[in-house]
């Protein structure tokens, strides 16, 4: 069972609209940081900040290729989110 701390960390990882948008973009498949920069119209340092949070949160996986980093969704991270939401939904319906 996921602890309250783990659940809170997961939700904190997604509590920014840029990060939610990044996750949605990555549902299309792996993307290079340069592609994300073009689509999001944010600075490289801002993208780096958001990607670090998403990677540390277990939602996104990085892959280095030359000077660029390519990002993809981590299946386990998405499954963790689904399980958290399902448990919260079950608890609410049980009332």
Steps between C-alpha positions, in 0.01 A plus 500: 500500500622847413576723798350843546846647445543318167152604387565864592835491316332362190235771499760772568688377195198582284383818673632733229326560168830482307570155644149380419547629145839324475341171611226543242755571225698190598190282453585535128831324563858591579595861439829687493539797734533720190155388382347571840662845503348582162153384602491653848666837428691496829869548573744212513558555872124489568468177301795351691335589830171334403669192352704448817181503707325259259801266492547510879126434538531183292265622226759560225820320396793683338731364230815687395593512133790729419436842648122448519285313744198307378209445736227238515225408742589231749226236494538429871455868584173519310381178663580647844287805418211282386518288816500808724196643324320163505557463876373851568198436281423169674522667841263778392248252356508287815342784702 
